[in-house]
Amino acid sequence: MPYNTTSELPDNVRNVLPTHAQEIFKEAFNSAYDQYAEPARRRDDTDREGVARRVAWSAVKKTYQKGSDGKWHRRQK
């Protein structure tokens, strides 16, 4: 199910990611959720939410990385 606000994100996203990363996750999730609505558009048997979740985490990891302190930090350019 798409998310309207970051406060609706799962705890494992909301409690670990900075605010900007949560926005990235939400927007990427919602976009992928729409894009992969039809099972034929998915590569494997993963359900729609699973695919959207993978896409969203991938989008976050393009801008943020988990540091040695266990927290997510913006990647250096």
C-alpha positions as CSV (number, residue, x, y, z in Angstrom):
1,M,0.0,0.0,0.0
2,P,1.4,3.5,-0.9
3,Y,2.3,5.9,1.9
4,N,0.8,9.4,2.1
5,T,3.3,10.6,4.8
6,T,6.5,9.5,6.3
7,S,4.7,8.9,9.6
8,E,3.0,5.9,7.9
9,L,6.3,4.2,7.0
10,P,7.2,1.0,8.7
11,D,9.2,1.3,12.0
12,N,12.3,-0.2,10.5
13,V,12.4,2.7,8.0
14,R,11.1,5.5,10.2
15,N,13.3,4.7,13.2
16,V,16.6,4.4,11.4
17,L,16.6,6.8,8.4
18,P,17.1,10.5,8.5
19,T,14.0,12.6,7.4
20,H,15.3,13.2,3.9
21,A,16.0,9.5,3.4
22,Q,12.5,8.7,4.6
23,E,11.1,11.0,1.9
24,I,13.3,9.3,-0.7
25,F,12.0,5.9,0.5
26,K,8.4,7.0,0.4
27,E,8.5,8.5,-3.1
28,A,10.4,5.6,-4.5
29,F,8.1,3.0,-2.9
30,N,5.0,4.8,-4.1
31,S,6.4,5.1,-7.7
32,A,7.5,1.4,-7.8
33,Y,4.2,0.3,-6.3
34,D,2.4,1.9,-9.2
35,Q,4.9,0.8,-11.8
36,Y,4.9,-2.9,-10.8
37,A,1.1,-3.3,-10.3
38,E,0.9,-6.0,-12.9
39,P,2.7,-9.3,-12.1
40,A,4.0,-9.5,-15.6
41,R,6.2,-6.5,-15.0
42,R,8.0,-8.2,-12.1
43,R,11.0,-10.4,-12.6
44,D,10.2,-13.0,-10.1
45,D,7.3,-14.1,-7.8
46,T,7.9,-11.3,-5.4
47,D,4.7,-9.5,-4.5
48,R,4.0,-5.9,-5.4
49,E,5.0,-4.5,-2.0
50,G,8.2,-6.6,-1.9
51,V,9.3,-5.2,-5.2
52,A,8.4,-1.6,-4.1
53,R,10.3,-2.1,-0.9
54,R,13.5,-3.3,-2.7
55,V,13.3,-0.4,-5.1
56,A,12.8,2.1,-2.3
57,W,15.9,0.8,-0.3
58,S,17.9,0.9,-3.5
59,A,16.9,4.6,-4.0
60,V,17.9,5.4,-0.4
61,K,21.3,3.7,-0.8
62,K,22.1,5.9,-3.8
63,T,22.2,9.0,-1.5
64,Y,22.8,7.5,1.9
65,Q,25.0,4.8,3.4
66,K,25.1,3.1,6.8
67,G,28.1,4.3,8.8
68,S,30.3,2.4,11.1
69,D,28.3,4.0,14.0
70,G,25.2,2.1,12.7
71,K,23.5,5.3,11.5
72,W,22.6,6.3,8.0
73,H,24.6,9.3,6.6
74,R,24.5,11.2,3.3
75,R,27.1,9.9,0.9
76,Q,30.0,12.1,0.1
77,K,30.2,13.4,-3.4
